[in-house]
Amino acid sequence: MKVITIAVMVLRIGVLVALVMGILFWTGNIQNLIPIHMLIGILVVLCLWVIGLAQGFTKAASFGLALATFILGLVLVIVGLYQTRWLPGSSHWIIQVIHLLLGLSAIGLGEMIYARTKRRLKSSVAA
Ligand code: HEM
């Protein structure tokens, strides 16, 4: 559980920083910091994978959730790496929104697994 707690903390901070940087990219500032944003994004994905994997070693293990973290993380990295080439022109905002939603889903899934694991472990101790 300790590993999951630490990974969730890093995930929260990472998504927050990536989000603020992303909004600044949108408004046309700090474009030179895109590599830092990508590194933070990859760190976020690693945290999500750690959460997915670590919950698999608890009594609340779920293979489906572990798989979900793996798939979501992979899709987020792939979209992040290649998004600039997709739908160039006036429809590019669609890719940008998808990228943003994937980033927010990463924190959503991480938080959900954290809450679920904590709840299930607590109830298994009480039983
Ligand atoms: C952790 C969650 C993440 C959040 C919340 C997030 C959010 C954002 C937002 C709001 C933007 C500005 C809109 C856009 O251009 O799409 C952006 C841009 C960008 N993000 Fe992320 N991002 C995340 C993760 C990642 C990852 C993992 C990568 C790649 C490994 C990445 C690569 C990029 C790039 C290259 C841009 C600039 C795109 C452009 O100049 O058109 N992001 N991000």
Boltz pocket constraint, residues with backbone or C-beta under 6 A from the ligand:
constraints:
  - pocket:
      binder: B
      contacts: [[A, 14], [A, 15], [A, 18], [A, 19], [A, 21], [A, 22], [A, 23], [A, 25], [A, 26], [A, 34], [A, 37], [A, 38], [A, 39], [A, 40], [A, 41], [A, 42], [A, 44], [A, 45], [A, 76], [A, 77], [A, 79], [A, 80], [A, 81], [A, 83], [A, 84], [A, 95], [A, 96], [A, 97], [A, 99], [A, 100], [A, 102], [A, 103], [A, 104], [A, 106]]
      max_distance: 6.0
